[in-house]
Amino acid sequence: MNGGQSAGTLSVVEHPVGPSCGPIFESRHRVPSAVTSLLLGLFLVGCGATAETPPNILLITVDTLRWDRLGLYGYERETTPEIDRFFSRGRVFWNAATPAPCTIPAVAQLLTGRYFVEEASPTLTSLLGGAGYRTAAVVSRHHFRASTVFARAIRRGFDRFDIQGPDEVDRHGHSTRSADEVTQRGFNVLRELRTDDRPFFLWLHYFDPHDPYTPPSRFSSPFDRGNQSERGGDRRSYLQTERASPDQPWQRAGAVFDQEDVRHLRNLYDGEIRFVDYELGKLLRHVSREGLLETTIVGFTSDHGEWLGEGNRWDHCQTLAEEEIRVPLLVRSPKGPLKGEGDVTDPVGLLDLVPTLLRLAGRDSAGLELDGGDLWELPRRDLVFSYWIRAVSARSADLKLIRKRGREPLLYELDPAELRGRRIDPETRPGGARRLDAANREFLRRHPSIDVQSAEVLEKLRSVGYID
């Protein structure tokens, strides 16, 4: 099913992104010689000579995946051996944030590179399609079918948008397309995309770590040995039916679970991740066997994180806490790792993917008015923002400040290797606190309509029973 307009119906005339022999290197900023050599090897064989075919792009997103559950980020359990193995030869970003802790706005912002998404906002898909790429998506996410500005932006520009049918949902209205089906459909689409010589952009979105936690038993059993809980994996139903009163938000009714219940639910969540990792291993081995690794950029990330019982909270779409907004971000390029050697601890965001992937594809993002920055240019800025429910956060390499309208700001110290930020008194870091608070105020000044857009998303989620 084609859920969006074809690339041919979109106009990108206002923002030409055709290849150029000079502008990539004629920068006011100093480009390191190693990066210059790499870009030359990637995109040009000399000015006026035949350019290499632009690389393919494979973007993989996993719904509700916490960064601290991956081996590459230090998790002690073997939840992601396939992902770890593949991206050990890529670049690991340790301080990446989603712009919103909820799927629909976060994915739309990821694909547009903008905090505020409008009807006319160009997307990564439409820009690549206008530059000759074939574009396709295989997704497991029922709400991508919606008629909101965000959902329309997500579908925009794809030649093929493969989404489950409107009735393929569970009791909560969640997607039922599992990881094995996404992978198999991904195989099929890859075969179709390779029927001609044009480069392709393929996006795969996996849903399984989202609740309810019901992984195949062979993936959860290694983590759930000795389980003493009699609960199943539908934690949302337990929270909704056993909360203290109907007025209590079910996401904060975690006291209904004892320690064994919490341990069991976390084990099932890890099993869901291992299931997705297994399927991604099949996909990535297929890409390797087909000889695509030499011509394909592979990006991997999540839309947001998840509360897993910390402070009796569960779920997401709630706060700007690290449990919800910090995400994994991994990139593997066929010509070598991004940004030299070592992992990256500079603050980055999902909005950085659009300008980065356009650069890697040999396209120019100048004039597109993107809010993201090119990861080739690190450190290209030192602050990244997230926004949700009248609150904004600015994060630097070691600090995060959250300002919610009408409340005192909250300051946290960040450690790339730790899950939670440590709340501190702003007076202990007065210079940093003032700088981040001023940046938050400037963000709200530059995006005056973001409250309206956030409120529309909240109303939509409430109308379908997704949140209270």
C-alpha positions in Angstrom: 0.0 0.0 0.0 1.3 3.5 -0.8 0.4 5.6 2.2 1.9 8.8 0.9 2.4 10.7 -2.2 4.9 9.6 -4.7 8.2 11.5 -4.9 7.1 12.7 -8.3 4.2 14.7 -7.0 6.4 16.7 -4.7 8.2 19.9 -5.6 11.6 20.7 -4.2 12.4 23.5 -6.6 12.5 26.0 -3.8 15.4 24.2 -2.2 17.6 22.6 -4.9 19.7 19.7 -3.7 21.5 18.6 -6.8 25.1 17.5 -6.7 27.7 20.2 -6.8 31.5 20.1 -7.4 32.4 22.9 -5.1 30.0 24.0 -2.2 30.7 21.0 0.0 34.3 22.1 0.4 34.0 25.8 0.0 33.0 26.3 3.7 33.6 29.1 6.0 34.4 26.5 8.6 37.7 24.6 8.6 37.1 21.0 7.5 39.6 18.5 8.8 41.8 17.0 6.1 40.7 13.4 6.9 37.1 14.4 6.5 37.9 16.2 3.3 39.6 13.2 1.9 36.7 11.0 2.9 34.2 13.2 1.3 36.2 13.4 -1.9 36.3 9.6 -2.0 32.6 9.4 -1.2 31.2 11.8 -3.7 33.6 12.9 -6.4 36.3 11.6 -8.6 37.5 15.1 -9.4 35.7 18.2 -10.6 34.2 17.6 -14.0 34.9 13.9 -13.8 32.4 11.1 -13.4 30.9 11.1 -9.9 30.3 7.9 -8.0 26.8 6.7 -7.7 25.2 8.2 -4.5 25.1 5.7 -1.6 21.9 3.9 -0.6 20.5 4.7 2.8 18.9 2.2 5.1 17.3 3.8 8.2 16.2 1.5 11.0 14.1 2.8 13.9 12.9 0.7 16.8 9.9 2.0 18.8 10.3 2.6 22.5 13.8 1.3 22.7 15.9 2.6 25.7 19.5 3.4 24.9 20.7 1.7 28.1 19.4 -1.7 26.9 22.0 -2.1 24.2 25.3 -3.8 24.7 27.2 -1.0 22.8 26.0 1.3 25.6 27.2 -1.0 28.4 24.2 -3.2 29.1 25.4 -6.4 30.8 22.7 -8.6 29.2 23.1 -10.0 25.7 20.0 -8.2 24.3 21.6 -6.8 21.1 24.6 -9.0 19.9 23.7 -8.5 16.2 23.4 -4.7 16.5 26.5 -4.5 18.6 28.5 -6.6 16.1 27.4 -4.6 13.1 27.7 -1.1 14.5 31.0 -1.8 16.3 32.5 -0.7 12.9 30.4 2.4 12.9 29.9 5.4 15.1 28.2 5.3 18.5 26.7 8.5 19.8 26.4 8.4 23.6 24.5 11.7 24.2 21.6 11.6 21.7 18.2 13.0 22.5 14.8 12.7 20.8 13.0 16.0 20.2 9.8 14.6 21.8 9.1 11.5 24.1 6.3 10.4 21.9 6.4 8.5 18.5 4.3 10.6 16.1 6.0 14.0 16.7 9.4 12.5 17.2 9.4 10.6 13.9 8.0 13.5 12.0 10.6 15.8 13.4 13.3 13.2 12.7 12.3 13.0 9.0 12.0 16.8 8.5 14.9 17.9 10.7 12.7 20.5 12.3 11.1 21.0 15.7 7.9 22.6 14.2 6.5 20.6 11.4 4.3 22.2 8.8 2.3 21.0 5.8 4.9 22.3 3.4 7.9 21.1 5.4 10.2 19.1 3.0 11.2 15.6 4.4 14.3 13.6 4.0 12.2 11.3 1.8 10.9 14.0 -0.5 14.4 15.6 -0.9 16.0 12.3 -1.7 13.2 11.3 -4.1 13.5 14.7 -5.9 17.2 13.9 -6.3 16.6 10.6 -8.0 16.4 8.1 -5.1 13.8 5.4 -5.0 12.1 5.6 -1.6 10.2 2.9 0.4 9.2 2.2 4.0 8.0 -0.9 5.9 6.6 0.1 9.2 4.8 -1.4 12.2 3.0 1.6 13.6 -0.8 1.9 13.4 -0.8 5.7 14.2 1.3 6.5 11.1 -2.0 6.1 9.2 -3.5 9.2 11.0 -4.5 12.4 9.2 -2.5 14.8 11.5 0.2 17.1 10.1 2.8 14.9 11.8 1.5 11.6 10.3 1.2 13.1 6.8 4.7 14.4 7.0 5.9 10.9 8.0 4.3 9.3 4.9 5.2 12.2 2.5 7.5 11.4 -0.4 7.6 7.6 -0.3 7.1 5.7 -3.5 5.9 2.8 -1.4 4.7 3.0 2.2 4.0 -0.5 3.5 1.9 -0.3 6.6 -0.5 -2.8 8.3 -4.2 -2.7 7.6 -6.5 -0.5 9.7 -7.9 -3.5 11.6 -4.5 -5.1 12.4 -4.5 -3.8 16.0 -4.6 -5.3 19.5 -7.1 -4.4 22.3 -5.2 -1.2 22.9 -5.2 -0.1 19.3 -1.5 -1.0 19.0 0.2 -2.5 16.0 0.3 -6.3 15.6 2.9 -6.5 12.8 5.8 -8.2 14.5 9.6 -8.0 13.8 9.7 -11.1 11.7 7.1 -9.7 9.3 8.8 -6.3 9.1 12.1 -8.1 8.2 10.5 -10.4 5.6 8.7 -7.4 4.0 12.0 -5.6 4.1 13.6 -8.4 2.1 10.9 -8.2 -0.5 11.2 -4.4 -0.8 14.9 -4.6 -1.1 14.6 -7.0 -4.1 12.2 -4.5 -5.8 14.5 -1.5 -5.1 17.4 -3.3 -6.7 15.7 -3.7 -10.1 17.3 -0.6 -11.5 20.5 1.3 -10.9 19.1 4.2 -8.9 20.1 4.6 -5.3 17.4 3.8 -2.7 16.3 5.1 0.7 14.6 2.3 2.7 13.1 3.0 6.2 12.2 0.1 8.5 10.3 0.8 11.7 10.0 -2.0 14.3 7.4 -1.9 17.1 8.0 -4.9 19.3 9.6 -3.3 22.5 6.4 -1.2 22.8 3.9 -2.6 25.3 2.4 -5.2 25.7 5.6 -7.2 26.2 4.9 -10.5 24.5 8.1 -11.7 22.9 8.4 -15.3 21.6 9.4 -17.4 24.6 12.7 -18.5 23.2 13.8 -14.8 23.4 12.5 -14.0 26.8 13.4 -17.3 28.6 17.1 -16.6 28.9 16.3 -13.3 30.8 13.3 -14.5 32.8 14.6 -17.7 34.5 13.4 -18.0 38.0 10.4 -15.8 37.4 8.1 -15.6 40.4 5.5 -13.3 39.0 2.1 -14.6 37.7 1.6 -11.5 35.5 1.5 -11.5 31.7 3.1 -8.9 29.5 0.1 -6.6 29.2 1.2 -4.2 31.9 -1.1 -1.4 30.5 -4.2 -3.4 31.4 -3.0 -4.1 34.9 -2.2 -0.5 35.5 -5.6 0.7 34.1 -7.7 -1.9 36.0 -5.8 -2.0 39.3 -5.0 1.7 39.9 -6.1 3.3 43.1 -8.9 5.2 41.4 -10.0 6.1 37.8 -8.6 9.6 38.5 -5.1 8.3 39.0 -3.1 8.4 35.7 -2.4 4.8 34.9 1.1 5.5 33.8 1.9 6.4 37.5 0.1 3.5 39.1 3.1 1.3 39.3 2.6 0.5 42.9 0.2 -2.2 41.8 3.3 -4.2 40.9 5.6 -5.9 43.5 9.3 -6.3 42.9 8.9 -9.7 41.2 6.3 -8.2 38.8 8.7 -5.4 37.9 11.6 -7.8 37.4 9.4 -10.0 35.2 8.1 -7.1 33.0 11.6 -5.8 32.5 12.7 -9.3 31.5 10.0 -9.5 28.9 10.9 -6.0 27.6 14.5 -7.3 27.2 13.1 -10.3 25.4 11.3 -8.1 22.9 14.6 -6.3 22.2 16.4 -9.6 21.7 13.7 -10.6 19.2 14.1 -7.4 17.2 17.9 -7.8 17.3 17.6 -11.4 16.0 15.5 -10.2 13.0 17.9 -7.3 12.4 20.7 -9.8 12.3 19.0 -11.6 9.5 18.4 -8.3 7.7 22.0 -7.0 8.1 23.5 -10.4 7.0 21.3 -10.3 3.9 22.5 -6.7 3.2 26.1 -8.0 3.5 25.6 -11.1 1.4 24.0 -9.0 -1.4 27.2 -6.8 -1.5 25.3 -3.7 -0.3 27.6 -2.8 2.6 30.0 -1.1 0.2 27.3 1.2 -1.1 24.9 1.7 1.8 24.8 4.0 4.8 23.0 2.3 7.7 21.5 4.4 10.5 19.9 3.1 13.7 17.9 4.8 16.4 14.7 4.9 18.5 11.9 7.4 18.6 12.0 7.6 22.4 12.6 5.6 25.6 10.3 4.2 28.3 9.8 4.3 32.0 10.2 0.7 33.4 8.9 1.1 36.9 11.4 3.8 38.1 9.5 5.8 40.8 6.4 3.6 40.0 6.2 5.1 36.5 5.6 3.2 33.3 5.2 4.1 29.6 6.2 7.3 27.8 4.7 10.5 26.3 5.0 12.0 29.8 8.2 13.8 30.6 11.6 15.1 29.5 13.4 12.7 31.8 16.4 10.8 30.5 14.3 7.5 30.6 12.2 9.0 27.9 14.3 11.4 25.8 17.7 9.8 25.6 18.0 7.4 22.7 20.5 5.2 20.9 22.0 6.6 17.7 24.3 4.5 15.5 25.6 5.2 12.0 27.7 3.0 9.8 29.1 4.5 6.5 30.6 2.4 3.8 33.7 4.5 3.7 34.5 4.5 7.4 33.3 5.8 10.7 31.9 9.3 11.2 34.0 12.0 13.0 37.3 10.3 13.2 38.1 7.9 16.0 36.4 7.0 19.3 32.7 7.2 20.3 31.0 10.6 20.4 29.9 12.2 23.7 28.9 15.6 22.2 25.2 16.3 22.5 23.3 15.4 19.4 19.7 14.9 18.4 17.5 13.0 16.0 17.0 16.2 14.0 20.7 15.9 13.0 20.0 12.8 10.8 18.5 14.8 7.9 21.4 17.1 7.2 23.9 14.3 8.0 22.3 11.8 5.6 21.9 14.4 2.9 25.6 15.2 3.3 26.6 11.5 3.1 24.3 11.2 0.0 26.2 14.1 -1.6 23.3 16.5 -1.3 23.4 20.1 -0.1 21.1 21.1 2.7 21.9 24.8 2.6 18.7 26.9 2.5 16.4 24.2 4.0 16.2 26.0 7.3 16.8 22.8 9.3 17.0 22.8 13.1 19.4 19.9 13.0 23.1 20.0 12.4 25.5 18.0 10.2 27.3 15.4 12.4 30.3 15.7 10.1 30.8 19.2 11.6 31.0 18.1 15.3 31.3 19.9 17.5 28.8 21.9 15.4 26.9 23.2 18.4 26.8 22.5 22.1 23.1 22.4 22.9 20.3 20.1 21.9 16.6 20.7 22.7 13.6 18.5 23.5 10.0 19.7 24.0 6.8 18.2 25.4 3.7 19.4 27.2 4.7 23.1 27.7 8.2 22.1 28.9 11.5 22.5 27.1 14.9 21.1 27.9 18.3 22.2 26.8 21.2 19.7 27.1 24.9 20.2 26.9 27.7 17.6 27.2 27.2 17.5 31.0 24.1 19.5 32.0 20.4 19.5 31.2 18.0 22.1 32.3 14.2 21.7 32.0 11.9 24.7 32.1 8.2 24.1 32.3 6.0 27.1 31.9 5.0 28.5 35.3 7.5 26.4 37.3 11.0 26.8 38.5 13.7 25.3 36.2 15.2 21.9 37.1 19.0 21.3 36.6 20.6 17.9 36.1 24.2 16.8 35.8 24.6 14.2 33.0 27.0 11.3 32.6 27.1 9.5 29.2 27.5 6.2 31.0 24.7 6.5 33.4 20.9 6.3 32.9 19.6 9.1 35.0 20.7 12.6 35.3 21.5 13.7 38.9 19.4 16.7 40.0 21.5 19.5 41.5 20.9 23.0 42.9 21.3 25.6 40.1 23.4 27.6 42.5 26.1 25.0 42.3 26.5 25.6 38.6 25.2 29.1 38.2 26.9 29.9 34.9 25.7 26.7 33.2 22.2 27.1 34.7 21.8 30.7 33.4 23.2 29.8 30.0 20.8 26.8 29.5 17.8 28.7 30.9 18.5 31.6 28.5 18.7 29.0 25.6 15.4 27.5 26.6 13.7 30.9 26.6 15.1 31.6 23.2 13.9 28.3 21.9 10.4 29.1 23.0 10.6 32.6 21.5 11.7 31.1 18.1 9.0 28.4 18.2 5.9 30.2 19.5 3.5 27.7 17.9 5.0 24.6 19.3 2.6 24.6 22.2 -0.4 24.4 19.8 1.2 21.5 17.9 2.0 19.6 21.2 -1.6 20.2 22.4 -3.0 18.7 19.2 -0.9 15.6 19.6 -2.0 15.2 23.2 -5.7 15.6 22.3 -5.3 12.9 19.6 -3.6 10.5 22.0 -6.4 11.0 24.6 -9.1 10.5 22.0 -7.8 7.1 21.1 -7.2 6.1 24.8 -3.4 6.1 24.4 -2.9 8.4 27.4 -5.1 9.7 30.2 
